[in-house]
Amino acid sequence: MHKLDWYIIKKFLGSFFLSIALIIVIVVVFDISEKLGQFLERDAPLKAIICDYYVNFIPYFINMFSSLFIFISVIFFTSRLAQNTEIVPMLSSGISFYRLMVPYILCAIFIGLINLLLANFVIPDVNKERIAFERVYVKKPYQNANTNIHIQFDSNTYYYVESFDNKADVGYRFTREKIENNRLIEKLSAQNIRFDSAKSIWKLVGYVDRKLVADSEIVNKGNYIEMAMPVRPLDFAADYIKVDEQNHRELNELIEKEKLRGSSLVVYYQYERMQRFLHPLSAVILTLIGLALSSQKKRQGIGMNLAVGIALAFTFILFLQMAKVFATSGTMPVWLAALTPIIIYGIIAGILIKMAPK
């Protein structure tokens, strides 16, 4: 690589980490001012606030807005290069504009791949501690409002509860049915079920267990029985599962489980999985747009480039949110909804690069 490549890479990464540091300080200050009353009201320990919340909040925030940070960094340092008349000598020395793009693309890919690894394998574990803190000291306790909850746990077993109290881990009007070859072979019913977390078993009250064997029926009933079942309380409250807490393997397992349940949340989880893998592509596209917008010296200075760039970045975020709505509502296939903003802004990047002074 040329010295010029290293010069641009240092400028790129330096501006990227500086913009992150500045924005994080501002965000943390505003977040503290907003949540301070809740911390004091609920007696949140200072160590937990710092270690469990803010230490984990910072990487979560960086991961979520990394593409925006990349974009702002490119606009900022490239505008500085243009205002200092550094880009003109680069192009005049025989280096083509497309060759100048190489270190930019390498940096964007590098940051994008790091983000890919973090989003799929590191950030979900970080989020578990942060979200656990929020549940205790920030947000109101979650109350499951779902009724008539059906779960298909595997190809043969179906669970049902009329309602489930997630605070007490108690389900009411419980039924478990086992079906083989389109034939009901067992039906277990209970007035209510309670999960014992210490023993990892369920306690059934007022149960009736009917097993169909050949042409006969075996019925067992009683007031109380303890039983191990593969379902867990959170399975009866799928909305409570935070996708931010799921790493790549857990997210795949969750999608398969929700497919068996016939849950409407499947498309939401699939969209999230696709978005995690599209981060590097988003980073490259936004980098190229930033380079094309800021590579020419303007009378208005850096401010105009930053204003135009930030406006484009926020429209990109708006398109991502619209794509999520289209995907989760079933208006568009998940893969098409996730790729549409990338395709649109990829075309915009190509047009701007074509129009950029060479």
C-alpha positions as CSV (number, residue, x, y, z in Angstrom):
1,M,0.0,0.0,0.0
2,H,1.1,3.6,-0.7
3,K,1.9,6.2,2.0
4,L,-1.2,8.0,0.7
5,D,-3.4,5.0,1.5
6,W,-2.0,4.8,5.1
7,Y,-2.5,8.6,5.4
8,I,-6.2,8.3,4.4
9,I,-6.7,5.2,6.6
10,K,-5.3,7.1,9.7
11,K,-7.5,10.1,9.0
12,F,-10.6,7.8,8.5
13,L,-10.1,5.7,11.6
14,G,-9.0,8.7,13.7
15,S,-12.1,10.7,12.7
16,F,-14.3,7.6,13.2
17,F,-13.2,7.0,16.8
18,L,-13.2,10.8,17.6
19,S,-16.8,11.2,16.4
20,I,-17.8,8.1,18.5
21,A,-16.2,9.5,21.6
22,L,-17.8,13.0,21.2
23,I,-21.3,11.6,20.5
24,I,-21.1,9.0,23.2
25,V,-20.2,11.7,25.8
26,I,-23.2,13.8,24.8
27,V,-25.6,10.8,24.7
28,V,-24.5,9.5,28.1
29,V,-24.9,13.0,29.7
30,F,-28.4,13.3,28.3
31,D,-29.3,9.7,29.3
32,I,-28.1,10.3,32.9
33,S,-30.2,13.5,33.1
34,E,-33.2,11.7,31.8
35,K,-32.9,8.6,34.0
36,L,-31.4,10.1,37.2
37,G,-34.8,10.4,38.9
38,Q,-35.6,6.7,38.2
39,F,-32.1,5.6,39.5
40,L,-32.7,7.5,42.8
41,E,-36.3,6.5,43.2
42,R,-35.4,2.8,42.8
43,D,-32.1,2.9,44.8
44,A,-30.0,1.7,41.9
45,P,-26.4,1.0,43.2
46,L,-23.8,3.2,41.7
47,K,-21.6,0.2,40.7
48,A,-24.6,-1.3,38.8
49,I,-25.3,2.0,37.1
50,I,-21.7,2.2,35.8
51,C,-20.8,-1.5,35.3
52,D,-24.1,-3.1,34.4
53,Y,-25.7,-0.3,32.5
54,Y,-23.4,2.3,31.0
55,V,-20.4,0.0,30.3
56,N,-22.8,-2.2,28.3
57,F,-24.9,0.7,26.9
58,I,-21.9,2.3,25.1
59,P,-21.0,-0.7,22.9
60,Y,-24.7,-1.3,22.2
61,F,-25.1,2.3,21.1
62,I,-21.9,2.3,18.9
63,N,-23.1,-1.0,17.3
64,M,-26.5,0.4,16.5
65,F,-25.3,3.7,14.9
66,S,-21.9,2.6,13.5
67,S,-22.9,3.2,9.9
68,L,-23.9,6.7,10.8
69,F,-20.6,7.3,12.6
70,I,-18.7,6.1,9.6
71,F,-20.7,8.4,7.3
72,I,-20.1,11.5,9.5
73,S,-16.4,10.6,9.8
74,V,-16.0,10.4,6.0
75,I,-17.8,13.7,5.5
76,F,-15.8,15.5,8.2
77,F,-12.2,14.4,7.3
78,T,-12.7,14.4,3.5
79,S,-14.2,17.9,3.7
80,R,-11.1,19.0,5.7
81,L,-8.9,17.4,3.0
82,A,-10.8,19.3,0.3
83,Q,-10.8,22.6,2.1
84,N,-7.0,22.3,2.7
85,T,-6.6,21.6,-1.0
86,E,-5.1,18.2,-0.5
87,I,-7.3,16.2,-2.8
88,V,-6.5,18.3,-5.9
89,P,-2.7,17.5,-5.7
90,M,-3.6,13.8,-5.2
91,L,-5.6,13.7,-8.4
92,S,-3.1,15.9,-10.3
93,S,-0.3,13.5,-9.4
94,G,-1.9,10.8,-11.6
95,I,-4.0,9.0,-9.0
96,S,-7.5,8.4,-10.3
97,F,-10.5,9.1,-8.2
98,Y,-11.4,5.4,-8.3
99,R,-8.0,4.5,-6.9
100,L,-8.5,7.1,-4.2
101,M,-11.6,5.2,-3.1
102,V,-9.6,2.1,-2.3
103,P,-8.5,3.1,1.3
104,Y,-12.0,4.4,2.0
105,I,-13.6,1.1,1.0
106,L,-11.0,-1.0,2.9
107,C,-11.7,1.0,6.1
108,A,-15.5,0.7,5.7
109,I,-15.2,-3.1,5.1
110,F,-12.9,-3.4,8.2
111,I,-15.3,-1.5,10.5
112,G,-18.3,-3.3,8.9
113,L,-16.8,-6.8,9.6
114,I,-16.0,-5.9,13.2
115,N,-19.5,-4.7,13.5
116,L,-20.8,-7.9,12.0
117,L,-18.9,-10.0,14.6
118,L,-20.0,-7.7,17.4
119,A,-23.7,-7.8,16.4
120,N,-23.8,-11.5,16.1
121,F,-21.6,-12.8,18.9
122,V,-20.6,-10.0,21.4
123,I,-23.3,-7.4,21.7
124,P,-26.2,-9.8,22.5
125,D,-24.3,-11.0,25.7
126,V,-23.6,-7.4,26.6
127,N,-27.3,-6.5,26.1
128,K,-28.4,-9.2,28.5
129,E,-26.8,-7.3,31.5
130,R,-28.0,-3.9,30.2
131,I,-31.6,-5.1,29.7
132,A,-31.7,-6.9,33.0
133,F,-30.7,-3.7,34.7
134,E,-33.4,-1.7,32.8
135,R,-36.0,-4.2,33.9
136,V,-35.2,-3.7,37.5
137,Y,-34.3,0.0,37.8
138,V,-35.7,1.8,34.7
139,K,-38.7,0.2,33.0
140,K,-42.0,-0.8,34.5
141,P,-42.2,-4.6,35.3
142,Y,-43.3,-6.5,32.2
143,Q,-46.9,-7.9,32.3
144,N,-47.8,-10.5,29.8
145,A,-51.2,-9.6,28.3
146,N,-51.4,-12.4,25.8
147,T,-54.4,-14.8,26.0
148,N,-55.2,-18.1,24.3
149,I,-51.6,-18.9,23.8
150,H,-50.8,-21.8,21.5
151,I,-47.3,-23.3,21.2
152,Q,-46.2,-26.1,18.8
153,F,-43.0,-27.2,20.5
154,D,-42.1,-29.9,18.1
155,S,-43.8,-31.7,15.2
156,N,-46.0,-33.8,17.5
157,T,-46.6,-31.8,20.7
158,Y,-48.9,-28.8,21.2
159,Y,-49.3,-26.6,24.3
160,Y,-52.1,-24.2,25.2
161,V,-52.8,-21.9,28.1
162,E,-55.7,-19.5,28.3
163,S,-53.5,-16.9,30.0
164,F,-50.1,-16.8,31.7
165,D,-48.9,-14.6,34.6
166,N,-45.2,-14.0,34.0
167,K,-44.7,-12.5,37.4
168,A,-45.8,-15.6,39.3
169,D,-45.0,-18.0,36.4
170,V,-48.5,-19.4,36.6
171,G,-50.6,-20.5,33.6
172,Y,-54.4,-21.0,33.6
173,R,-56.5,-23.6,31.7
174,F,-53.5,-25.6,30.5
175,T,-53.6,-28.3,27.8
176,R,-50.9,-30.4,26.2
177,E,-51.7,-32.6,23.2
178,K,-49.6,-35.2,21.5
179,I,-50.5,-36.2,17.9
180,E,-48.9,-38.9,15.8
181,N,-50.0,-39.7,12.2
182,N,-52.9,-37.2,12.5
183,R,-54.2,-39.1,15.5
184,L,-54.5,-37.8,19.1
185,I,-52.6,-40.1,21.4
186,E,-52.5,-38.1,24.6
187,K,-54.3,-35.1,26.1
188,L,-53.1,-33.6,29.4
189,S,-55.2,-30.8,31.0
190,A,-54.9,-28.9,34.2
191,Q,-56.7,-26.0,35.9
192,N,-53.4,-24.2,36.3
193,I,-49.7,-24.9,36.1
194,R,-46.8,-23.3,38.1
195,F,-43.1,-23.3,37.2
196,D,-40.7,-24.2,40.0
197,S,-37.4,-22.5,39.0
198,A,-35.5,-24.2,41.8
199,K,-36.3,-27.7,40.5
200,S,-37.0,-26.7,36.8
201,I,-40.3,-28.6,36.9
202,W,-43.9,-27.7,36.4
203,K,-46.6,-28.3,39.1
204,L,-50.0,-29.1,37.7
205,V,-53.1,-28.5,39.8
206,G,-56.4,-30.3,39.0
207,Y,-55.0,-32.4,36.2
208,V,-56.5,-35.0,33.9
209,D,-54.3,-37.1,31.7
210,R,-56.0,-39.1,28.9
211,K,-53.9,-41.6,26.8
212,L,-55.5,-43.3,23.8
213,V,-54.0,-46.8,23.3
214,A,-55.5,-48.9,20.5
215,D,-59.2,-48.8,21.1
216,S,-59.1,-48.0,24.8
217,E,-58.5,-44.9,26.9
218,I,-56.4,-44.7,30.0
219,V,-57.4,-41.8,32.3
220,N,-55.3,-40.5,35.2
221,K,-56.5,-37.6,37.3
222,G,-55.6,-36.0,40.5
223,N,-55.3,-32.7,42.5
224,Y,-51.6,-32.2,42.1
225,I,-48.6,-33.6,40.2
226,E,-45.1,-32.5,39.4
227,M,-43.8,-33.0,35.9
228,A,-40.8,-32.0,33.7
229,M,-41.7,-30.4,30.4
230,P,-39.4,-28.8,27.8
231,V,-41.4,-25.5,27.7
232,R,-40.3,-22.6,29.9
233,P,-42.3,-19.6,31.2
234,L,-40.9,-17.2,28.5
235,D,-42.3,-19.6,25.9
236,F,-45.7,-18.5,26.9
237,A,-44.8,-14.8,26.5
238,A,-42.9,-14.5,23.2
239,D,-43.2,-10.7,23.1
240,Y,-41.0,-10.6,26.2
241,I,-38.1,-12.2,24.3
242,K,-35.7,-9.4,23.3
243,V,-34.1,-10.0,20.0
244,D,-31.2,-7.8,21.1
245,E,-30.2,-10.5,23.6
246,Q,-30.0,-13.3,21.0
247,N,-26.6,-14.1,19.5
248,H,-26.5,-15.7,16.0
249,R,-27.0,-19.3,17.2
250,E,-29.8,-18.3,19.7
251,L,-31.5,-16.2,17.0
252,N,-31.6,-19.0,14.6
253,E,-33.0,-21.3,17.2
254,L,-35.6,-18.7,18.2
255,I,-36.7,-18.3,14.6
256,E,-37.2,-22.1,14.2
257,K,-39.1,-22.2,17.5
258,E,-41.3,-19.4,16.5
259,K,-42.0,-21.0,13.1
260,L,-43.3,-24.1,14.9
261,R,-45.5,-21.9,17.0
262,G,-46.8,-20.1,13.9
263,S,-45.8,-16.8,15.5
264,S,-46.2,-13.5,13.7
265,L,-42.8,-12.5,15.2
266,V,-40.9,-14.8,12.8
267,V,-40.6,-12.1,10.1
268,Y,-39.4,-9.6,12.7
269,Y,-36.6,-11.9,13.8
270,Q,-35.7,-12.8,10.2
271,Y,-35.4,-9.1,9.3
272,E,-33.2,-8.6,12.3
273,R,-30.9,-11.4,11.3
274,M,-30.6,-10.0,7.7
275,Q,-29.8,-6.5,9.0
276,R,-26.9,-7.9,11.1
277,F,-25.3,-9.2,7.9
278,L,-26.0,-6.1,5.8
279,H,-24.0,-3.8,8.1
280,P,-20.7,-4.1,6.1
281,L,-22.6,-3.3,2.9
282,S,-24.3,-0.3,4.4
283,A,-21.0,1.0,5.7
284,V,-19.4,0.8,2.2
285,I,-22.3,2.5,0.5
286,L,-22.5,5.4,3.0
287,T,-18.7,5.8,2.8
288,L,-18.9,6.2,-1.0
289,I,-21.7,8.7,-0.7
290,G,-19.8,10.7,1.9
291,L,-16.6,10.7,-0.3
292,A,-18.6,11.8,-3.4
293,L,-20.3,14.6,-1.5
294,S,-17.2,16.0,0.3
295,S,-14.4,15.5,-2.2
296,Q,-14.9,18.9,-3.8
297,K,-13.9,22.2,-2.1
298,K,-16.9,24.4,-1.5
299,R,-17.3,28.1,-0.6
300,Q,-19.6,27.2,2.3
301,G,-16.9,25.1,3.9
302,I,-17.3,21.9,5.9
303,G,-20.7,22.9,7.3
304,M,-22.6,22.5,4.1
305,N,-21.1,19.0,3.5
306,L,-22.0,17.9,7.0
307,A,-25.6,19.3,6.7
308,V,-26.2,17.5,3.3
309,G,-24.5,14.3,4.6
310,I,-26.4,14.1,7.8
311,A,-29.7,14.7,6.0
312,L,-28.9,11.8,3.6
313,A,-27.9,9.6,6.5
314,F,-31.2,10.2,8.4
315,T,-33.2,9.5,5.2
316,F,-31.3,6.2,5.0
317,I,-32.3,5.4,8.6
318,L,-35.9,6.4,7.7
319,F,-35.8,4.0,4.8
320,L,-34.6,1.2,7.1
321,Q,-37.5,1.8,9.4
322,M,-40.0,1.8,6.6
323,A,-38.4,-1.5,5.2
324,K,-38.9,-3.1,8.7
325,V,-42.6,-2.1,8.6
326,F,-43.1,-3.5,5.1
327,A,-41.4,-6.7,6.2
328,T,-43.2,-7.3,9.5
329,S,-46.6,-6.4,7.9
330,G,-46.1,-8.9,5.2
331,T,-46.3,-6.3,2.4
332,M,-42.9,-7.4,1.1
333,P,-40.7,-10.5,1.5
334,V,-38.2,-10.1,4.3
335,W,-35.1,-10.3,2.0
336,L,-36.5,-7.8,-0.4
337,A,-37.5,-5.3,2.3
338,A,-34.0,-5.6,3.9
339,L,-32.2,-5.1,0.6
340,T,-34.4,-2.3,-0.9
341,P,-32.7,0.6,1.1
342,I,-29.3,-0.9,0.2
343,I,-30.2,-1.0,-3.5
344,I,-31.7,2.5,-3.5
345,Y,-28.7,4.1,-1.8
346,G,-26.3,1.9,-3.8
347,I,-27.7,3.6,-6.9
348,I,-27.5,7.0,-5.3
349,A,-23.8,6.3,-4.4
350,G,-23.1,5.2,-8.0
351,I,-24.6,8.4,-9.4
352,L,-22.8,10.7,-7.0
353,I,-19.5,8.9,-7.6
354,K,-20.1,9.4,-11.4
355,M,-20.8,13.1,-10.9
356,A,-17.8,13.7,-8.5
357,P,-14.9,15.8,-9.9
358,K,-12.2,13.4,-11.2
